[in-house]
Amino acid sequence: MDYSKSTFFFDTQSKEIQDIIADYQSNSLSKKEITIGLYNFVRDHWRYNPFKISFVKENYKASEIAKRDQGNCIEKSIILITCLRALGIPARLHLGKVKNHIAVESLTKKLGTNELTPHGMVNVFLDGKWLKMSPAFNKELCERFQVEPLEFDGENNSFLQQYNSHGDEFMEYIEDYGFFEDVPIDFMIQNLKDNYPKIFKNDDKVKEYDF
């Protein structure tokens, strides 16, 4: 598999992506420094918003996501993966199911559960090994929920905020769907249908769900 190539979703040559990576094209920067810089930028530049789900293929193109000021975990992962690939750094999408334990009242009311699926993170290939990282939760959100923001050092996995600052359980991974060369849009939609049937309300033609 080619985890460096441009695709319909990871549209590396688009103006929006090229504008983002412009500051990271210096020959003086190592791949580790580039990855850390882009990770921090994506984590904090797009506000995390899990309350809007799209079923439209085009809405998951990196260039389209880049035009917004917020995104869910998969959308933010797509942005980061595309930027990394545009700079020659292999990256892939990793999906799973997580259970949140803090500030889940709205999710539980709307979905009937505190489980979020599919949840997205990024695998990046640095110094001969694959590392996991999650740019989903921006600093402001972490401050509000009293959770330390995830930092990525380019050497270790950084994808799970298991506890908040008080030691209370925050989130846990309960299923792992594996990693993907491209965005598996059909799998994602079927996963949503299987886990959240009330979203569709017997209408398979729904295009977007806003909590």
N, C-alpha and C positions, 0 to 999 in steps of 0.2 A: 504493500500500500504506500501511497505517496502522501505524506503528511505536510508537504511543503507547497503543494500545487494550489493554484487559484481555481475556484469553482463558482457555480451560480451564486451560492450563499457567501462563500469566502472570496468576494470579488476584490482581490488584492490591488488591481490596477485602477480601481475607481478613484475619482478625484477626492471623494470624502476620506478614503483610507490613506491616500497619498498625502493629503494635508495633515493627517494625524501623525504620520511617521516621519514627517519632514525633519523634525528636531532630533531624530534618532538615527540619522544616516551618516553620522560622523565616523570616520575610520578610527578615531581614538576611543570609541566605546566598544567594550567587549559584549558578547552575546548575553552574558549574565547581567551586565549593567543595562542593556537595552530592555531585557525582559523585566527586570525590576522596575524600571522607569515606566514602561507601558502598563505593567500591572497596577501600579499606583495611580496612573492617570485614568485608566478605565474604571478602577474601583471607585474613585471619588468624583469623576467628571459626570458620570451618569447615575442619577439617583435610583436606588433599587425600588422597584414597584412590582410586586407579585400579583397585583389586583387587576391586571388587564391581560387577557390571553387572546391571541390572534390565531385564526385557522387559515390565514391567507399566506400562501407560500412566499410571495414577494416581500412580505413584511419581515422575513427573517434574513434578508440580504444585509450584509454588514453595512453597505453604503446607505441603506434605508434606516437602519438602526442609528447610524451615526448622526442623522439629522434630528433626532429626538434628544430630549434632556433627561430621559429616564428609561429604564428597561428592567426586565426580569433577569433571573440568573442565566438563562440560556442566551438571551439577547446580548447581555454583557460579555458572556463567554465567546460568542461569535465575533464580537468586535475585537477582543483581545487576540483570538486565534488568527483572524485575518491580518491584523497588524504584524503579528509575529511572522506569519508566512510571507508577508510582503517584504520582510527583511531577511528572508532566508532561514528562519528559525523554525524547525518542525514543531507543529502543535496540532492537537486534535480535541474533539469534544467528548466529554465523559459524562454520562447520564446515570441518574439513580433516583431513589426515593428517600426523602428525609422527613423526620418528624420534628416539628417545632414545639417547644414547651413554654415559651414566653411570648406574651402579646399575641395570642392566637385566637382571641375571641371572634374577631371579624371573619377570619378564615373558617373557623369551625361553624359559625352561623351560616355562611354562604355555601360552604362545601360539605358540611356535615362531618368534617374530620380536621385534625391538625396535621395531616400528612400532605406534603407537597410533592407532586410528581408530574412530569419528569423534572428533576432538579439538575441543573447543568454546572459543570466546572471545566477547567482546562487542564490538559496534560501537555507539558512542554518538554522538549528533548534538549538537555543541557549537559555538557561535559560527559557524554556517553551514557546518560541515564534519563528515564522519564520521571518527571516530577509533577505532582498534583498541586493545583492552586485554584482558588475561588475568588474572583473579583466582585462577587455579588453585593456584599453589604458595604455601602459607603460609610465614611467616618461619622457623618452626622447621625445616621441611623444607629450606628453602634453606640454613640454617646447617649442617645435617647433611651436605648434599652440596657445601658450600662454593661456593654460587652466590649472587650478589647478588639479593635479592628485587626483583621488578619494581615500580618506582614509576610512578605515573601523575600527570602534572602538569596534565592538562586541556587541553594544547595539542599534544601529540605522541603518536604511536602508541607503545604499550608492550605488546607481546605475545610477544616472543621472547627467551629467554635462550640465546643461541647458544653462549656459553662460560662455564666456571666461573671461579673466582677465580685459577686457575693457568693459564688460557688453553687448557684442554682443551675440545674440542667437547662441548657438553651436549645440545642438541637442534636440530632443523631441520625446517622445514615442507617436505613433499615433494608434497602435493596440496592443492588448494583447492577445496572443494565449494560455496563461495559463502555467501550470507547468506539468512536466512529470517525471514518475518514472525512465524511461530509455530514451535513445536517440531515438527520433521518426524519424528515417532516412527516411521512406517512406513519412511522412508528410513534412519533410524538402525539399525533392526533388520535391514533387508536388508543394509546396509553391514557390520554385524557378522557376519552369516551368510556374506557373500562373503569377508570377510577372515579370519575365525576359525572355520572349519567344525568344528573339533574341540570348540568350546564346546557345540555342539548335539548332537553324538554321535548323529546321525540321529534326534533327537527335537525336532521343531519346537514342542513344547508346553512346553519348558523355560521357567521364569518368572524365574529368577535364577541368576547364575553368580558364585560366590565363589571367588577364587583361593586 
